[in-house]
Amino acid sequence: MSFLFEKCTFSILDVDTINESHSFSCENDDLDEFFQHDAPLYSQQLLGKSYCFRLDEDPHIIVCAFTVSNDSIRVDMLPNSREKKVQKEIPHSKQMRRYPAVLIGRLGINKEYKHRGIGTDLMTFIKSWFIDAGNKTGCRFLIVDAYNEKVPLSYYEKNGFKYLFSSEAQEAEYTGFNADAHLNTRLMFFDLISLT
């Protein structure tokens, strides 16, 4: 059975939760800084909502955390072949230039709890959250701007995400970077209709 769902409790990641908890580290300075300091500011400014799972036997321990916000996939800004890939399963696709999505802006697993399947369980939770009948808004896709590094890219690929652009050069060209530039992140998406 799942460590995350059996031994942890879902919670909002707010100032009180951060102050009550031990320092959270997922061994990435950018993510650590965000979850320890910036997450409540994002929430106050309505830029994103952060959540976490805390360990039942010691609620001072945050096992994993993530941030989500509203976004969209603008197919009118994609190369024709990529537009068709995104719209493949959507009826009457010519009627929309953009499709509702949720951006997973940050996601981290506590370094002390890695290699227990928590990342996959967390992604399963996020996916199910947005196809639940109680969800108050339409959301067709999950998107992520993943660190352009082997481990994060492999994680998202393993969890069914596809690249929004066919290559790093194509993504650089269509997002306003020099085609020869190395991108720090890669845009990826998951079509939630596959779960319904």
Number of C-alpha atoms within 10 A of each C-alpha: 5 12 13 24 14 10 14 21 15 16 14 18 23 21 15 10 18 20 11 11 16 14 14 23 20 20 13 11 9 10 20 17 13 16 27 19 14 15 23 22 15 16 16 11 9 10 14 20 22 23 19 24 23 24 19 15 9 12 16 17 21 27 25 27 25 24 23 20 17 17 17 17 22 15 21 11 13 18 15 10 10 16 19 14 13 21 16 10 12 12 8 8 16 9 7 11 13 14 18 16 25 21 20 22 17 20 22 22 23 18 14 13 16 14 9 12 12 19 21 16 16 21 18 12 13 16 17 15 12 20 17 10 9 8 11 8 12 12 19 20 22 24 25 24 18 21 14 16 12 8 11 14 21 13 15 20 15 11 15 14 19 19 21 24 22 12 11 18 17 17 21 18 15 14 12 8 14 14 15 11 11 12 16 10 15 19 18 19 23 22 19 16 12 9 8 7
